[in-house]
Amino acid sequence: MDNISFDHLWLVVIAMGIVTYLPRMLPMVLLQKVKLPPFINRFLGFVPFAVLGALIFPGILFSTGNIPSAIFGGIISIIIALLDVNLILVVLGGILSVFVWQVLIQ
């Protein structure tokens, strides 16, 4: 860090911002008039849910160090989420259910 001046650091941050922004912006600008078939549109509509599930599921299983309590908390969270309540209540319900599982079962 001694050899890098503060001005150079700002240039690096700006360059990283440009390099990060361009791959997101260019497809939106260049492909905005392209019409995709309905099947592809439906398929792409499910991608965020699949990615979110793939990111969250392993974290649920290994969050407590006890897989049965983690599965129980995940199931309770899913049930609460299906009731269309606030996300904070879903998270708190999952945490509380894991706590109750570990107090009562172990």
Buried (B, 14 or more C-beta within 10 A) or exposed (E): EEEEEEEEEEEEEEEEEEEEEEEEEEEEEEEEEEEEEEEEEEEEEEEEEEEEEEEEEEEBEEBBEBEEBBBBBBEBBEEBBEEEEEEEEBBBBBBEBBEBBBEEEE
